[in-house]
Amino acid sequence: MTEHNAAPLVIAGRPLVERFLAAVPAMTRAVVTELVDVVPVYGLMPSEELAGDIPRIVERTLRTFGEVLRSRGVPGAETLAGIRESAARRAEEGVPIDAVLTAYHLGARVCLGHVAGDAGPGDVGDLLATQRLILDFLQRVTSAVAAGYVEERQADDHSARQALLAALLDGLLVEPAAARAGVRLPPCYLVLSLHLATHPDEAPGAAVAARRKVRRVRVELEHQAAEPVLSMLTADGGVALVPCPTAPEALTDADWRRFAEIAARLGRAAGTEVLAGAAVAAPRAVAEAAVLAREILGVARTFGRRSGLFRLADLLVEYQLTRPSAARDQLAGLLGPLDAELLATLRAYVASGLSRQRAARHLHVHPNTVDYRLRKVAALTGLDASQAGELPRIAAALAARDAVDGR
């Protein structure tokens, strides 16, 4: 029931809605950071998802709750429909429902911490009213999320397989989850951390084209093994576990050539470039392998790889450059004088294979603008991106910067 005529909530002498909405950007960052730290599934999502869609959803939900604080009522049907639709997309991507619900509860905890932080003895009444609103909001959100998952995924076997994927990525005891999913655990999983480039049909807002691309990749993955392939994919990439009949220590170069062909087939299915960081592990070691595969993918992207499959053996020197050391810190320091715009331009230029045209398209600027910014980079750092011989040092500096920043 909406309390339209109720007095505004006040905490520490200031209207709560005003304080809350002003803190939304900071709370959004805090929630996303906690998600990555606390829920392994989120930590393995593509960086584009963690920098784009996930923060947008968190911020939108926080602002929705801000309006609940203003009205002292409940979210409307349109708002709940949006939450249900968002949950359905997460289900389609393969994100387990418990991870989504955890995200909303983490958000509620961050909200409560912000609201209660400055509360004094005289604020008890308004604080209790706020807690009731949070609990009521969570109850309605939980129902909407569950409805979204049911609508998208009616089949019990899918839910059970996603629970198995979550158990593997969390490093939990996996045998019970495998039994519930009716899946026979293989001797080994090929763990792929995938980056999917944008398909030409994916104009801004073209969600249908993005979903079709993901669906094609998922179907192709299913063709790669006799046993079920477990995956969590978005339009930017994600993680996939491909069962292998051979133990990790018994894999041969021929096996790795076959794995490389899997990445090539995924690229053909997606209709765009697919880059994969790869590791292999027995089921109980999948969690560590998934972290390593994600790190390998990050190193490959930083050093300008655009497609193909890479394992640690393929990037030993590049990977080592991202590990803590005095050299790494000095390399990262080379880029210290660059602002965000210049740093983004340098990254785009390296990732494009030193193509100013491709970098310009990625940045939505004119190629001459790329040239101008790269000259500024050279003036500020001494790193001349127009010289091919400088590429190893530039790529090493970018990798070191990413490692220092925790990207």
C-alpha positions as CSV (number, residue, x, y, z in Angstrom):
1,M,0.0,0.0,0.0
2,T,1.5,3.4,-1.0
3,E,1.8,6.0,1.7
4,H,1.4,9.0,-0.5
5,N,0.5,11.3,2.4
6,A,3.2,10.1,4.8
7,A,5.9,12.5,5.9
8,P,9.2,12.1,4.0
9,L,11.7,9.8,5.6
10,V,14.6,11.7,7.3
11,I,17.9,10.3,8.5
12,A,20.5,12.4,10.3
13,G,18.5,15.6,9.6
14,R,18.4,15.2,5.8
15,P,15.7,13.8,3.5
16,L,16.5,10.2,2.9
17,V,15.6,10.2,-0.8
18,E,18.0,13.1,-1.4
19,R,20.9,11.4,0.4
20,F,20.1,8.0,-1.2
21,L,19.9,9.2,-4.8
22,A,23.1,11.3,-4.5
23,A,24.9,8.1,-3.4
24,V,23.6,5.9,-6.2
25,P,26.9,6.0,-8.3
26,A,29.0,5.1,-5.3
27,M,26.6,2.3,-4.2
28,T,26.6,0.9,-7.7
29,R,30.3,0.6,-7.7
30,A,30.2,-1.0,-4.3
31,V,27.6,-3.6,-5.3
32,V,29.5,-4.5,-8.5
33,T,32.8,-4.8,-6.6
34,E,31.1,-7.1,-4.0
35,L,29.5,-9.2,-6.7
36,V,32.9,-9.9,-8.3
37,D,34.5,-10.6,-4.9
38,V,31.7,-12.7,-3.4
39,V,30.0,-14.5,-6.3
40,P,32.5,-16.4,-8.5
41,V,30.0,-16.5,-11.4
42,Y,30.1,-12.7,-11.7
43,G,33.9,-12.6,-11.4
44,L,34.1,-14.8,-14.5
45,M,31.8,-12.6,-16.6
46,P,33.4,-10.7,-19.6
47,S,34.9,-7.3,-18.5
48,E,32.5,-5.6,-21.0
49,E,29.5,-7.0,-19.1
50,L,30.9,-6.0,-15.7
51,A,31.6,-2.5,-17.0
52,G,28.4,-2.2,-19.0
53,D,25.2,-4.2,-18.5
54,I,25.7,-5.3,-14.9
55,P,26.3,-1.7,-13.5
56,R,23.4,-0.4,-15.5
57,I,21.1,-3.0,-14.0
58,V,22.4,-2.3,-10.5
59,E,22.0,1.5,-10.9
60,R,18.6,1.2,-12.4
61,T,17.5,-1.0,-9.5
62,L,18.9,1.4,-6.9
63,R,17.1,4.3,-8.5
64,T,13.9,2.3,-8.6
65,F,14.3,1.7,-4.9
66,G,15.0,5.5,-4.5
67,E,11.5,6.1,-5.9
68,V,10.1,3.5,-3.5
69,L,11.6,5.6,-0.7
70,R,10.1,8.7,-2.1
71,S,6.6,7.2,-2.4
72,R,6.9,4.8,0.6
73,G,5.0,2.4,-1.6
74,V,5.8,-0.6,-3.8
75,P,7.4,-0.9,-7.2
76,G,4.8,-0.7,-10.0
77,A,3.9,-3.4,-12.5
78,E,6.0,-1.9,-15.2
79,T,9.1,-1.9,-13.0
80,L,8.6,-5.5,-11.9
81,A,8.1,-6.5,-15.6
82,G,11.5,-5.0,-16.4
83,I,13.1,-6.9,-13.6
84,R,11.4,-10.1,-14.8
85,E,12.7,-9.5,-18.4
86,S,16.2,-8.8,-17.1
87,A,16.1,-12.1,-15.1
88,A,14.9,-13.9,-18.3
89,R,18.0,-12.6,-20.1
90,R,20.3,-13.8,-17.3
91,A,18.6,-17.2,-17.6
92,E,19.2,-17.3,-21.3
93,E,22.8,-16.4,-20.8
94,G,23.2,-19.3,-18.3
95,V,23.6,-17.3,-15.1
96,P,22.3,-19.4,-12.2
97,I,19.3,-18.0,-10.4
98,D,21.0,-18.1,-7.0
99,A,23.7,-15.7,-8.4
100,V,21.0,-13.2,-9.6
101,L,19.2,-13.3,-6.3
102,T,22.4,-12.9,-4.4
103,A,23.1,-9.7,-6.5
104,Y,19.8,-8.2,-5.3
105,H,20.4,-9.1,-1.7
106,L,23.9,-7.7,-1.8
107,G,22.4,-4.5,-3.2
108,A,19.9,-4.4,-0.3
109,R,22.7,-4.8,2.2
110,V,24.7,-2.0,0.6
111,C,21.5,0.2,0.7
112,L,20.9,-0.6,4.3
113,G,24.5,0.1,5.3
114,H,24.3,3.5,3.5
115,V,21.0,4.4,5.1
116,A,21.9,3.3,8.6
117,G,25.5,4.7,8.6
118,D,24.6,8.1,9.9
119,A,21.4,7.3,11.8
120,G,21.1,8.6,15.3
121,P,18.7,7.7,18.2
122,G,16.1,10.1,16.9
123,D,16.0,8.3,13.5
124,V,14.8,4.9,14.8
125,G,11.3,5.2,13.5
126,D,12.3,6.3,10.0
127,L,15.0,3.6,9.9
128,L,12.6,0.9,10.8
129,A,10.2,2.2,8.1
130,T,13.1,2.0,5.6
131,Q,14.0,-1.5,6.6
132,R,10.4,-2.6,6.0
133,L,10.5,-1.0,2.5
134,I,13.7,-2.8,1.7
135,L,12.3,-6.2,2.8
136,D,9.0,-5.5,0.9
137,F,11.0,-4.5,-2.2
138,L,13.2,-7.6,-2.0
139,Q,10.2,-9.9,-1.7
140,R,8.6,-8.5,-4.9
141,V,11.9,-8.5,-6.7
142,T,12.6,-12.2,-5.7
143,S,9.1,-13.1,-7.1
144,A,9.8,-11.2,-10.4
145,V,13.2,-12.9,-10.8
146,A,11.8,-16.3,-10.2
147,A,9.0,-15.7,-12.7
148,G,11.5,-14.5,-15.3
149,Y,13.5,-17.7,-14.9
150,V,10.5,-19.9,-15.1
151,E,9.3,-18.2,-18.2
152,E,12.7,-18.6,-19.9
153,R,13.7,-22.0,-18.6
154,Q,10.9,-24.4,-18.0
155,A,13.1,-27.5,-18.3
156,D,14.4,-28.9,-15.1
157,D,17.5,-30.4,-16.7
158,H,18.7,-26.9,-17.7
159,S,18.3,-25.6,-14.1
160,A,20.1,-28.6,-12.8
161,R,23.0,-28.2,-15.3
162,Q,23.4,-24.5,-14.4
163,A,23.5,-25.5,-10.7
164,L,26.3,-28.0,-11.7
165,L,28.1,-25.2,-13.5
166,A,27.9,-22.9,-10.5
167,A,29.2,-25.7,-8.2
168,L,32.2,-26.3,-10.5
169,L,33.0,-22.6,-10.8
170,D,32.6,-22.1,-7.0
171,G,34.9,-25.0,-6.2
172,L,32.2,-26.8,-4.3
173,L,31.6,-30.6,-4.0
174,V,30.3,-31.3,-7.4
175,E,29.2,-34.9,-7.3
176,P,25.8,-34.3,-5.8
177,A,25.1,-31.5,-8.3
178,A,26.2,-33.8,-11.2
179,A,23.9,-36.5,-9.9
180,R,20.9,-34.1,-9.8
181,A,21.7,-33.0,-13.3
182,G,22.0,-36.5,-14.6
183,V,25.5,-35.6,-15.9
184,R,28.5,-38.0,-15.7
185,L,31.5,-36.0,-14.7
186,P,34.3,-36.4,-17.3
187,P,38.0,-37.0,-16.4
188,C,38.7,-33.5,-17.6
189,Y,37.1,-30.2,-18.7
190,L,38.4,-27.9,-21.3
191,V,37.8,-24.6,-19.6
192,L,37.3,-21.7,-22.1
193,S,37.1,-18.0,-21.2
194,L,35.6,-16.5,-24.3
195,H,35.5,-13.0,-25.9
196,L,33.0,-12.6,-28.7
197,A,33.6,-9.6,-31.0
198,T,30.6,-7.6,-32.1
199,H,28.7,-9.0,-35.1
200,P,28.1,-6.5,-38.0
201,D,24.3,-6.9,-37.3
202,E,24.7,-5.8,-33.7
203,A,24.0,-2.1,-34.2
204,P,23.5,-0.2,-30.9
205,G,20.4,-1.6,-29.2
206,A,20.2,-4.6,-31.6
207,A,19.5,-7.1,-28.8
208,V,17.9,-9.7,-31.1
209,A,21.1,-10.0,-33.2
210,A,23.2,-10.4,-30.1
211,R,21.0,-13.1,-28.7
212,R,21.1,-15.0,-32.0
213,K,24.9,-14.8,-32.0
214,V,25.0,-16.3,-28.5
215,R,22.5,-19.0,-29.4
216,R,24.6,-20.0,-32.4
217,V,27.7,-20.2,-30.3
218,R,25.9,-22.3,-27.7
219,V,24.6,-24.7,-30.3
220,E,28.1,-25.1,-31.8
221,L,29.5,-25.8,-28.3
222,E,27.0,-28.6,-27.8
223,H,28.4,-30.2,-31.0
224,Q,31.9,-30.4,-29.5
225,A,31.3,-33.3,-27.1
226,A,29.2,-36.3,-26.5
227,E,28.5,-35.2,-22.9
228,P,26.7,-31.9,-22.0
229,V,28.7,-28.7,-22.4
230,L,28.1,-26.3,-19.5
231,S,28.2,-22.6,-20.4
232,M,27.4,-19.1,-19.2
233,L,27.4,-16.7,-22.2
234,T,26.6,-13.1,-23.0
235,A,27.0,-11.2,-26.2
236,D,30.5,-10.3,-25.2
237,G,31.6,-13.8,-24.2
238,G,31.7,-15.8,-21.0
239,V,32.8,-19.2,-19.8
240,A,32.3,-22.7,-21.2
241,L,33.2,-26.1,-19.9
242,V,33.7,-28.7,-22.6
243,P,34.0,-32.3,-21.3
244,C,37.0,-34.3,-22.5
245,P,37.5,-38.1,-22.2
246,T,41.2,-37.7,-21.4
247,A,42.8,-36.8,-18.1
248,P,44.6,-33.5,-18.1
249,E,48.1,-35.0,-17.8
250,A,47.4,-37.3,-20.7
251,L,46.5,-34.6,-23.2
252,T,48.7,-34.4,-26.3
253,D,49.5,-31.7,-28.9
254,A,46.9,-33.4,-31.2
255,D,44.3,-32.7,-28.5
256,W,45.3,-29.0,-28.3
257,R,45.1,-28.7,-32.1
258,R,41.6,-30.1,-31.8
259,F,40.8,-27.6,-29.1
260,A,42.1,-24.8,-31.3
261,E,39.7,-25.9,-34.0
262,I,36.8,-25.6,-31.5
263,A,37.6,-21.9,-31.2
264,A,37.7,-21.5,-35.0
265,R,34.3,-23.3,-35.3
266,L,32.8,-21.0,-32.7
267,G,34.1,-18.0,-34.7
268,R,32.4,-19.3,-37.8
269,A,29.2,-20.0,-35.9
270,A,29.2,-16.5,-34.3
271,G,30.0,-14.8,-37.6
272,T,32.7,-12.8,-35.9
273,E,36.1,-13.1,-34.2
274,V,36.2,-15.4,-31.1
275,L,39.2,-15.3,-28.8
276,A,39.6,-17.9,-26.1
277,G,41.8,-18.3,-23.0
278,A,42.0,-22.0,-22.3
279,A,43.0,-24.3,-19.4
280,V,42.2,-27.9,-18.6
281,A,41.4,-29.4,-15.2
282,A,39.7,-32.3,-13.5
283,P,36.2,-31.4,-12.2
284,R,37.3,-30.5,-8.7
285,A,40.0,-28.1,-10.1
286,V,37.7,-26.3,-12.5
287,A,37.4,-23.2,-10.3
288,E,41.1,-22.5,-10.4
289,A,41.3,-23.3,-14.1
290,A,38.5,-20.9,-14.9
291,V,40.4,-18.1,-13.1
292,L,43.6,-19.0,-15.1
293,A,41.6,-19.1,-18.4
294,R,40.2,-15.6,-17.7
295,E,43.7,-14.3,-17.0
296,I,45.1,-15.8,-20.2
297,L,42.2,-14.2,-22.2
298,G,43.0,-10.8,-20.6
299,V,46.7,-11.2,-21.5
300,A,45.9,-12.3,-25.1
301,R,43.6,-9.3,-25.6
302,T,46.1,-6.8,-24.1
303,F,48.8,-8.1,-26.5
304,G,46.6,-7.6,-29.5
305,R,45.4,-11.1,-30.2
306,R,42.0,-10.9,-31.9
307,S,41.0,-14.6,-32.4
308,G,42.1,-18.1,-31.7
309,L,42.7,-20.2,-28.6
310,F,45.6,-19.6,-26.3
311,R,46.8,-21.6,-23.3
312,L,49.4,-20.6,-20.8
313,A,52.2,-22.2,-22.8
314,D,51.4,-19.9,-25.7
315,L,51.8,-16.7,-23.6
316,L,54.4,-17.5,-21.0
317,V,56.4,-14.3,-21.4
318,E,53.4,-12.1,-21.8
319,Y,51.6,-13.7,-18.8
320,Q,54.7,-13.3,-16.6
321,L,54.7,-9.6,-17.4
322,T,51.4,-9.3,-15.6
323,R,52.7,-10.9,-12.4
324,P,53.7,-8.7,-9.4
325,S,57.3,-7.5,-9.6
326,A,59.3,-4.3,-9.6
327,A,59.6,-4.5,-13.4
328,R,55.8,-4.7,-13.7
329,D,55.3,-1.6,-11.6
330,Q,57.8,0.4,-13.7
331,L,56.1,-0.8,-16.9
332,A,52.7,0.3,-15.6
333,G,54.2,3.6,-14.6
334,L,55.2,4.4,-18.2
335,L,51.5,5.0,-18.9
336,G,51.0,7.2,-15.8
337,P,50.8,10.5,-17.7
338,L,48.0,9.3,-19.9
339,D,44.4,10.3,-19.3
340,A,41.5,7.9,-19.8
341,E,40.9,9.0,-23.4
342,L,44.5,8.6,-24.5
343,L,44.8,5.2,-22.7
344,A,41.6,4.0,-24.4
345,T,43.0,5.1,-27.8
346,L,46.3,3.3,-27.2
347,R,44.5,0.1,-26.2
348,A,42.2,0.2,-29.2
349,Y,45.2,0.8,-31.6
350,V,47.1,-2.2,-30.2
351,A,44.0,-4.4,-30.1
352,S,43.2,-3.5,-33.7
353,G,46.6,-4.9,-34.9
354,L,48.0,-1.4,-35.3
355,S,45.2,-0.4,-37.7
356,R,44.2,3.3,-37.2
357,Q,41.0,2.7,-39.3
358,R,39.8,-0.2,-37.1
359,A,40.8,1.7,-33.9
360,A,38.9,4.7,-35.2
361,R,35.7,2.6,-35.8
362,H,36.0,1.1,-32.4
363,L,36.3,4.5,-30.8
364,H,33.7,6.2,-33.1
365,V,36.2,8.9,-34.1
366,H,38.0,10.0,-37.3
367,P,41.3,8.1,-38.1
368,N,43.1,11.5,-37.9
369,T,41.9,11.8,-34.3
370,V,43.6,8.5,-33.6
371,D,46.8,9.8,-35.1
372,Y,46.7,13.0,-33.1
373,R,46.1,11.1,-29.8
374,L,48.9,8.6,-30.6
375,R,51.3,11.5,-31.1
376,K,50.3,12.9,-27.7
377,V,50.9,9.5,-26.2
378,A,54.4,9.5,-27.7
379,A,55.1,13.0,-26.4
380,L,53.9,12.2,-22.9
381,T,55.5,8.7,-22.5
382,G,58.1,8.2,-25.2
383,L,56.2,5.2,-26.5
384,D,55.8,5.7,-30.2
385,A,52.9,3.5,-31.4
386,S,53.7,4.2,-35.0
387,Q,56.9,2.2,-34.7
388,A,56.3,-1.6,-34.9
389,G,59.4,-2.2,-32.8
390,E,57.8,-0.4,-29.9
391,L,54.8,-2.7,-29.8
392,P,56.2,-5.3,-27.4
393,R,57.0,-2.6,-24.8
394,I,53.7,-0.9,-25.3
395,A,51.8,-4.2,-25.0
396,A,53.9,-5.0,-21.9
397,A,53.1,-1.6,-20.3
398,L,49.3,-2.1,-21.0
399,A,49.4,-5.6,-19.5
400,A,51.3,-4.3,-16.5
401,R,48.8,-1.4,-16.1
402,D,45.9,-3.9,-16.2
403,A,47.5,-6.1,-13.6
404,V,48.2,-3.2,-11.3
405,D,44.7,-1.8,-11.7
406,G,43.2,-5.3,-11.1
407,R,41.5,-5.5,-14.4
